[in-house]
Amino acid sequence: MHARRSHTRVVAAVIAGAALVTVLAFAAVTSGAGHGSSHPATKAASPARNKVHQPASTPGTSTSANSTFDGPDGVEASWVIAENSKPGTTSWQITGKQSPTGIMGYSNRVQAQVGQKVALYVSTQAASFQVKAYRMGYYQGKGGRLVWSSAQVRGVVQPACPVTTGINMVECHWAQSLSFTVTSSWVQGQYLLKLVGSGGQQSYVPLTVWDPSSTATYVVMSAVLTEQVFNAFGGYDLYQGATPCAANHYPCSTRARVVSFDRPYASGNGAGGYLSLMYPLTRLMEEHGLDVTYWTDITLAEHSNLLAKHKVLISPGHDEEWSNSMRQAAVAGASKGVNLVFFGASPILRKVRLQPSPLGADREVVNYRNPLKDPFYGVDDARVTQNWWGQPPADLPASTLVGASYVGFNNLTSFPFVVSDPSSWLYAGTGLKAGAQIPGVMTSDFQAYDPSRTSNPPNVEILSHSPVTVQYDPSRHFADTVFYTMAKSQAGVFTSGTVNWIPSLTAACPAGATLCPSQVMAELTLNIMRVFGQGPVGRSYPSTANWQSFYG
C-alpha cells in the first residue's frame, strides 16, 4: 500500500499555525452552529437547537453534581458546563518567533491519572524556565484555563539524542528537570504544558489527564501513536530518515523501525498535530457542554475493558497506527453496542506494537513496515507489524470495521464536500440539498468505499460522495463519507472520508461562499454527537446500503 508520507505533517503544521491565529475568531464562527443562532445553511434548523444549557435531569439520569441530560446537540454533563464557565485565558498560545531549540521537552507519561507523578525533561538555551499547565476547552471562547504553574527551574542544554543502529530509533536520555503530581484540581481533559523560558522561549508538552472511573457518553481518543510515528525529531520517523531516500523507493529504507516517546515533538511547537487535528473538536464539544472524557490510544490498548462503559469512541483527524489490542478492543466494544466515529481518512491503516522504553511501559512504537523483516514474524504473528492491516499475516483490511478504505492523498489542493444523501440524520436541520458543496473540506488524506473489498460490511450507506483528485493514483476520483450499523449489536460506525474534517471546524469563510465550512461542519459534527450519543445507532437509524448507486 502506497501512502503519503511527510506531506501530511507539513500541511498539519500549517493548519496548526492558522488555528493559533484564528483561535478568537473560531469562537464567533462556531457560535453559528450552537444555541440561538443561524446562518444560510441552517435556517431550517430544528427549534431544539435554540435551547440553552440547563443542567436539569431527565428521567432515569442522575441528579448529582455530575448529572447528565439530553441537550440539543447530544448528551450534556453539568461538570463540563461548570468547568467551561470558569475564567479562561488566551495565554496558552505561543507568541513571538520561536527557535526549535530555544526550549523543548517531553514527559515520562503521555497520560496520567489523579495521584500520579509526571516528570519533565527539558532542554533550553534560557537561563531559567517555568511550566504552565493549561486545560484545553472552550472557556468563553478563550480556549484554555490555567490550572498550575511551576516555580522557576534552572535551564540547561541537554545532550544530543542518540540513534540506535539498525532500527534508527531516536531516544533521548536527558536528566529530569522537574516533576509534579496530578492533583484533583487537574480536571480530566487534554492539557498543554507550556514551557516558558526566561528569554521568551516557548514550546509545548502535551498531556492527557484521564479518569478510569468515568462513564461519560463520549470518549475522545488522542492518537498519540500516529503523532509519534510522524515525529521527525532527531531526523528519523517511521516514514523518513536523516539521509535522503532513494528515488521512487517507498517506504524509505533509512526510516526508523522503532520510534520513542522519550523525545520532544518536532512540529506544532512541541504539540505535534494536536492543535489542528484534535483541539477544534475538543473546543466544540466543550462549548456545547457534551458529556466527554479523554483517552489516548494507549488507554485503549492497555484498558480495553473500559470501553463498554461508554457509548461512543471518537478517533481523531489522523489515527492510522493501531496495535492488535487496540483493534480487538474496538471490535469488542462495537459488539456490545459502542458506536465508533472515525474523523480521519486513514484509521487502522498500519499495524504496530508497543514496547517499553527506559522511562516505562508502552513508550516505544514498533513498525518494520515489511512483516517479513519483523523479528516476530513466524514466532508470534499477532505481534507482527505491517505496512497495512490488509496484508498477511493479519489479512484484516480496515474496511471490515471502518466501512471504507484509504485511497490516497492530495496536499496540493482542496475540494468541496458534496452532499449525496440529504435525507440522512447527518444533515438534519441544516437545509442542505443533494449536490450542495461545502468548500475546501476535502484535502490531505482520503477515504472511499471500495467495492472490490469483499469483506466490506454489507449495509454501507454513502452520505457524501465528493469528486477529488488523488496524487500519484489517477484511478481514484472520489472520497466518501460513509455510515453503517451492525446487525447484532446495532452499533453505528461513521467515517468522515477526509483528514481535514476536524481542521475544517476552524476554517475561515471563503470570500463569496454561500456555505462557510466551519459553520456547516460544526452542524454536521453536532448531529453526529446527538445521534451517536443515544446509544446503538441502529435502534433509531439503521443504515440502508446505497453504495451500489455510486459503485454499481
N, C-alpha and C positions, 0 to 999 in steps of 0.2 A: 504494500500500500504506500503510494507516494503522497506525502502530505507536506504542507508548507512548514518552514522552519522558523528562522529568526524573524521573518517578515511580521508575524502577528505581534510579537513582543514590541517591535518598533512602533507599530500602529497603536498598541495599547498604551505605550509611554506617551505618545502624542495626545491621545484621548485623555489620559490621566492629567496631563498638564492643562488641557481645556477644562476638565472638571474642576480643577482648583480655581481657575479664573472665573468660572461661571457659577460657583457654589451659591452665591447670594441670589443670582438670577434664577437658579433652579427652584428656589422656594416659590417664587412668583409663577414660574412656568407650570410646576406640577400642581399648584393650587387649583388650576382649571380642571384637574382630574378628581378633585376631592369634594368636600361638602360645600354646598351653597354656591356653586359657580358653574359656568358652562362656556362652551366655545363652539365654533361652527359645526364640529363633528359630534357634539353631544347635546344638542338642543332637544333631542328626543329622549334624554336620559330619564330613567325612572325616578319618581319622587323620593324613593328611598335614598338616593344619592345625596339628597339635601339634608339628611339628618346630621346632627352634631353629636360629638362624643358625649354619651351619657352612661356612666358606669353603673347601669342598673342590671339586675339579673333577669334572666329568662327562665321559664320553668325547667327545673332539673339542673340548673347551674349553681355553682357555689355563690354565696353572698359574702364571702370572706374578703379580706383586704385585697386579695389577688383574684377577684372574681372575673369570670369571662362571660361574654354575652355576644349575641349576634348583632353585628353592625351592618351598615350599608355596603361595606367593601370586604366583609369577611368576619371571622371571629375576632373580637377585640378583647383586650385584657386591661383591667384597671391599672395594673402596675406599669404597663408600657405608657399609658396616657399620663399617669402621675410622673413617671420618670422624665418624659419629654416636656413636662410643664416646668421642670427645673431650669435655672438660668443656663443658657448656652453661651458659646463663645466661638469666634472665628480664629482664635489664636492657635488652633491646632494646625492651621495652614503653614506651609513652608513659605518664607518670604526671602526676597533677595536672590541673587545669583549664587548658586552653590557649587562647590567643587566636589567631585565624587569621593575624594579622600579627605575632605575637610573634617568630617565626623561620620562614622559608620559603626554599626554594631549588630549583634544578634543575641538571642537569649537561649537558655537551655530548655525552654518549653515553647511550643507554638500554641499550646492551650493549657489553661490552668484552672483549678477549682479554688473556691474559697478555702483558705488554710494552707495552701501550697506556697512554697518559696520559689521565686523566679530570679535567676541570676542573669546579669547582663554583662556582655563582653564588648567593650567599646575601644575603638582606636580613633584618635583625634589629634589634629595639629593645634587644637586650642589648649591653653594653659589649664583650663578647668571647664567642666560642663555640668549641666543639670538635666534630669529626666522629668518630663511632664507627661502624665498618662491621661489621655482623652478617650472617653467613651463616645463612639460614633453613633449618631442617630439623626433626629430632626431638630429638636430643641429650638422651636420658633424660627426655623429657617437658618440658624447659625451652624448647625451640622455637628456639633460636638459639645461635650461637657468635660471640664477639667475635674478629675477625680483625685489625683495625687501628684505631688511634686517631691522630688528628692532634694537632699542637701547638695551643695556644690561638691563635685568629685574632681580630684586631680586628673588632668588629661595626660595620656601617654600615647605614643605611636607604637602600635603592636607590630610584631614581626610579620613578614610575608607568609602567606598560607601555602603550604607545600602541595604538590601534585603527586598523587600515588601512581607510580608507573604501572602501565598495563591497563588500568581501568580509568586513568585520567580523572580521578576524583580530587577536587579541591576541598580541603578540610582545614579550617583554622584551629590553632591550638593557643588561643590567646589567654592571658591572665584575666581572672574575673575582676571586673571594675566595681561592681556593687550588686546588692541583692535586695529584694523586698518581698514581703509576704502579702498575698492577696487576701484582704480582709473583707468583711461583709459590706463595706462601703463600695467595693468594686461590684456593681450590679452586673449580672451576666450580660454579655454583649461582645461586640467587636471593638477592640481598642487599638489606638495608635500611640505608641510610646515615642514621644518626640524628644530627640537628643538635641540639646541646645548648647553650643559651645560659647565660651566667653568672648570669642572673636566674631560672633554672628553665624558660626557654622550650624547647620541644621540638617537632620535626617530623621527617618522613622525606623522603629522596630515594631512590626505588627504582633498582636497577641489576642487570642480568643479566650474569654473567661466563660466557662460553661458550667451548667448545673445538672449533674446526673440525676437529680430528683425531679426534673422538670417533666410536666405532662403537656406542654404547650402544643397548640394545634399545628404550628408551622416550625419546621426545623430548617434554618438557613445554614447550609454547609459550605464553609470556606474551602476552596480546592487548593490546599497548600502543597499537595504532591505535584500538581501541574505547575504551580508557581515556582517550585524549587527546580524542576527539571528544565524550566526555561531560564533559570537564573545563571547568567554567564559570568558571575563574579569569579575572578581569577583566570578567566579565559576559556573556561570549559562549561558546557552544559550537555544535556542529552542529545543535542542536535548539532552543535558546532564545537570546534576545537580552537586552540590558540594559534595553530598554523592553518593556512588555507586548505579547504577541501579540494579534492581532485575534481576537475571539470566533469559535469554530468554524472557525478557519482553520489548516489543517495542511498542510505544515510552516510554522513561524513565519517570517514574511517578514523579521524582523530578526535571524535566526540568522546565525552565521558560515558562510561558504562554504569557508574555509580555517582550520585550527587548527594551532598550532605547539607543538612540544616545548620551545621556548625560553620556558618559564614553569613555575611550580610547579603541582602538583595542588591543586585547591581542596578536595578531600574526602579522607577517610581519614587526616587529619593529614599530608597530603602523599604518602600511598601510594596514592591513588585507591582502587580496589576490590580491591587485592591481598590484603588480609588476610581478606576474605570469599570471594572468587571464585577464588583461586589457592592461597593458603598452606595451607589444610586438606588439599588434595591432595598438595602437596609434603611436608608433615609425615607423612602416612600412608604415602606411598611410601618415604620415607627411614626411617621406623620399621621397615619390613619389608625394608629393605636392597635395594630394587629397583634394577636397572641403568639409571639415569636420566641424561639430560643435559638441559640447559636452553637454550632459544632464546627469542627474541621473534619476533613475526610479521614484523618487519623482516628477521630472519635468513632466514626462508622466502622473502621477496621477493627478497633480494639473493643468496642462495646456494642456489638451488633444486636444484642438482646434488647437494647433500649429503644430501638426504632418503633417497636409495636406500641409504645406509649404515646405516639404522636399520630397525626392524621396526614401530614404532608411532609415529604422530604424534598427540599429545593436544592438542586445543583446549579451553581452559578454560571457566569458567562464563559468560562474556559475551564473545562474539567475533563481532560482526556486521559489522565493517568489513573487507572483503577487497579487495585490489588484483588486477588481472588476472594479474600474475606470481605472486602467492600461489596463486590458484586453479589456474593452469596447473601449478605445482609440485606441488600436492596431487594433481591428476589424474594427472600423470606418475608420481608416487610410487606411487599406488594401482595403476596399470597394471603396475608392477613388483613388486607384492605387498605394499607397505607398508600396514598396517592403519591405519584412521582412527577416532579416538574424539572425538566432539563432546559435551562435558559441558554445554553450554549449550543454549538453545532458540531462538536466532536466528542461528546461524552462517551466514556468507556471505550475509547479508541485503542489505547495501548495498555498492555498487561504488565504491571510492575509488582515488585515485592518490597517489603520494608525489612530493615535490619538495624541493629543498634550502632550508635557512634560512641565515642568516649564519654559523651555527656548524657547518654540514656538510651532507652529503647526506642525503636522506630524513628530514628533520626537520619537514616540513610535510605535513599530510594534507588532501587536497582532496576535497570533495564538494559539488557545486552542487545535489544532490538532483534538480533538473529537468535532464535531459540536454540539453534544447534551449537552456538557458542557459549550458552549459559551452562555453568558447571552442574546445575541441577537437571539438565536435560537427560532423560532416561533414568534418572535417580529418583526425582520427586517432581513429576510433571505438573502437579498442582502449583508448584512454586516457580516453574519456568517462566521467564519473562519473554514478551513477544512484541514485535513491531505493531501488530494489531490483533485484537481478540479473535478474529475470524480465521486465523491460520492455525495449523497444528502446533502443539498438541491440544490446545484448548478447543478449537473449532467452534467458537461461540461468538458470531458477529454481534455487535452492539444492537443491531436492529431487532434481534429477538426480544429485547427488553425495551429499547428506546422507540422502536417503530419506524425508524428512518436510518439512513446510512450517511456517513461522511462522504462528500463528493468533491471536496477541494476548496479553493480559496481565491479571493481576488482582493489584493491590498492596494490596487491602483485606482479603483473607483468604487462607487456605491450605487445601489439600485433600489427602486421603491419596493416596499412591502405591498403585495397585491391581494386584496380580499377575494376569496373564491367561494366562501360559504357563509354569506351574511346572516343566515338563519341560525347559525351556531350560537351557543351560550357565550362564546368568546366575544362576540360583537354586540351583546345585549346592551341596550341603552345608548349606543354610540351613533345610531343613524347611518352607519356605513352601508353602502350598497355594493353589490357584486362589481368587481373591477376597480373599486376605489383604491387609490395608490397613496401610501404614506411615504414621503420622500426620504431617501438616504438611509433607510433602516438596514437594508441587506448589504453587508460588506464583510470583509475578512473571511472567516470560515463559513462553509455552507453545509447544510444537511438536506437530504431529499429522500423521498420514497424511492426505493429501488425494487421494481417488480421481479428482477432476476433472483432476489434473495428468497429462496423457498421457505426459509424459516421465519419470515415476517409474521407478525400477529395477523389473524385473518380479517379483522374488522377495523382497519386503519382508516380514519377519516381525515382528509386533507382540508385544512381550514384556510390556508393561504398557499397559492401556487405562483411564485414570483420569478419572472424571467431574469436570469443572471448570466454573466459570462465568467467561466471558471478558467483561471490562468493554467496553462500547460495541459488542459484537457478540453478540447473543443467539442467533445461528445456530450458534455454536460451543459444543460441550458436552463435548469430550474433549481430553485431551492424551495422547500416545502415546510410549512408549519403543520404538524400532524398531532392527532389525538386518537387514543383508543382506550377501551375499557376491557378489563379481564373478565372472562366468562364466569369463573368460580367466585373470586373474591370481590368482583365489581370495582376493584381499584382502577383509577384512571391514570393514564400516562400522557403527559404533554411534552412536546419537543418543539422548540422555537424555530429552528431552521437557520439561525444565524448567531454568531458570537456577539453581534452588535445589539442584541435586544436590550440588555441592561444599560450599556453606554447610551443607547437612544433615549433613555429617560432624562438625560441632561442635554440633549441636542437642541441647539437654537433653531428657531423657526426660520426656514429659508425665505428669502425675500419673494413676495408674491405668492407664497404657498397658501392653499386653502386649508390644508391639514398640517398642523405642527407636530412633528414626530414625538416630542416629549409629552405633549398633552394626550395624544391618542394612544401612545404606547403605555402611558400610565393607566388610562382607562382599561385597556386590554389586560394589563398586569393585575389590576384590582379585580377584574372579572374572574381571572384565574383563582385568585385568593378567595373570592366569595364562593365560587362553585366547589373548589377542591377542599376548602376548609370545613365543609359539611360532612365529610366522611367519604366512603367509597363512591366515586362519581357515577358509576354505572347504575346506582339505585335511582338517580334522578335524570341523568343524561347519558344513557347507554350510547356508545358510538355506533354509527352505521357506516359500513365500508362504502367509500366513494372513490377509492384510488383508481378504479377501472376507468372512471370518467377522464382521468388525466393520463393514465398509462395503459390504456386498453389495447 
